[in-house]
Amino acid sequence: MKKLLRAVGWVVVLAVSAMAAEDFSKRLSAEDFAAAGLGKLSPEELARLDALVRGERSGELDRVRAETAAKVAAETTAKVKAEARAEAAAKPATEGSLLHRLSVVLAPGTDIAYAAVETTLVGSFHGYEPGQILTLSNGQQWRVIDGRYWSPAKEADKPRKVIIEAGALGSFFLNIEDGGRPKVKIVKNGK
């Protein structure tokens, strides 16, 4: 198999350097054709090899790959946007909720001010690390994006007051009483 791959690679290198217009496989000598193991290929496989060599030589293969990658990226982006819209439509924003305040359309240069929200953590608090979800008594859930903190075990059941604060460029932080200030992203808004 290794020899066959090397031979095919060698064949492709020869094809790129060859300038003749005829099919690659027809330009090879009988000895080179046999040495490359091309006699083992079916007529369809040999035709496919010739087409690939022509495409590589003309740049067509690179163009098709680029077009395919762009099409897949566009379809993926459209799908993600549609899913996000459907999810947002399924969860109506209540007046005064964080999601409702974020759904306002603003003109460029408009100053944005968020009100700090005070609440408490639900359950015992042992600390946090990136990826962990913190649940608040107002029903919101926030995923920790950046920051680590571990609380002493004896303080785990102590109720913790939390203030949700806005940061720069749309970021948010949970200022946890005696527990640090992780950067967070909202996962669930309210009950």
N, C-alpha and C positions, 0 to 999 in steps of 0.2 A: 504494500500500500504506500509505504514511504517512497519507494522508487517511482511508483506511478505518479505520486504528487510532485516529486521533483521533476519528473519528465514532463508533466503537464505544465509546470511552472517554466521550464526551459522552453517549451513549445510556445508559451505565451510571450516570453521575452523575445524569441525569434520573430513572432508575429508582429510585435510592436515595431521592431526595427526593420522589418521587410516593407518594401514600398510597392510591391506588385498588387494589382487590383483583384487578381483571382483569389479564390478561397485559400485560406491558410493551409489546410490539410493537403490541398492539391499542389502546393508549392514545395512541399517537403520531398526529399529524396526517399526512395523505398527503404533505405537503411535507417534514416532518421525517423521515418514513420513507424517502423517496427521497433526501433530502440525506445521510442517514447511510449510504446504500448498502445498506440492509437488503433491498432488492428482489433483490439478487444472491444472497441466502442461500436454500438449499433449505428446504422446510417442516420437515425434521428439524433443520437448523441453527438455524432461527428458534425452534423449540420448545426447543432446548437453551439458546439465549440467554435465553429467557423463564424457563426453569428456573433458570439461573444467577442471574438478577436476583432471582427469588423467594428463592433460597437465601441470597444476599448480604443481602437485606433482613431476612430472618428470623434471621440469624446461624447458620443451619444449615451453611453452607459453612465458616465458621470452626470449628465444632464437629467437622465431619467431618475437616477438615485436622488438628486437634489430636489426634483419636482415631487417625488414620492415623499421624501422627508418633510417638505413644506406642506404637502396636502395632509399628511398624518398630524402634523403639529396644529394646523388650522382646525381640523376635525376635532382633535382632542380639546383645544381651547374652547371651541363652540359647545362641545358636550359639557365641559366643566361649568361654563357660564350658564347653560340651560339648567343644569342640576342645581346650581346656586340660586337661580331665580325661582325655580320650583320650590326649593326648600324655604326660601324667604317668603314666598306667597303662602305656603302652608302654615307658617307661623306668623300670624298677624301681630304687628307691633302695637302694644298698648300705649296709650298716651302717657308720656313721662318715662317710659322705659328707655334703657340705654340704646337698644336697637332703634327705637323711634327717633331718638335724638341723632343717631348716625345716618338716618335715611333722608336727611334734609339735603337738597341740592344747593350748592353755594357757588357764587361767582369767584373767579380767581382773585386772590388778594384779600379775601374775607377773613377776618380774625375769628377763630373758633375758641370757645371757652366751654369746658366741661365742668359740671358741678361734681365735687367730690361726694362719693356715696359712702355712708358709714353703715356697717352691718357686723355680723360675727361669723366665725367659722362654725360649721356643723361638725359635731363629733369631736373625738380627741385629736390633738395636733402633735404629731411626732416630728414634723419638719417637711421639707419639700426638696425636689430636684427636677431638672428639666423633664417634661413629659407628664409629670404628675398632675392630676386634676384636683383642685380645691373647691369644695362645695360651700356656699355661703347660705346663711339663714334666709336671705331674700329670694332663694331659689336659683340664683346664678351659679354657674360652674365656670371656672377659669383654669386653663392649662398653663403650667409654668413653662416659660420659654427660656428664661435665663435666671440663674441663681441657685444656690444650694444653702440649706440650713437644716440642722438637726437639733431638736429640742431635748433637754434632759428628760429621761423617762418619768421622773417625779412630777414634771410640769405638763405632761401630756393631756391630762383631763382639765386643765385650767382653761376656762372660756377665753377665747382670743377675739378682741375687737379688731376689725379690719376696715381700712379706708381705701376705697378704689380711687386712684389718682391717674389723671391723664399725663402722658409724657410727650416727648417730641415726636413728630411725624406719625401721629395716630397710634402710638404705643400706650400701654397701660401698665400700671404697677399696683400691686396689693401691698399696702403698708400694714404689716401684721404686728399687732402689739407684742413686744418682746419676741419677735420672730423674723425679723428681716424685712426686705422689700423686693420680692421677685418681680421680674418683668413677666407679664401674663398676656394671654389672648383668650377672649371669651369663647366658650364652647356652647353654653346654654344660657339663655337670657330669661330669668324669672321662672315662675311656677306655671 
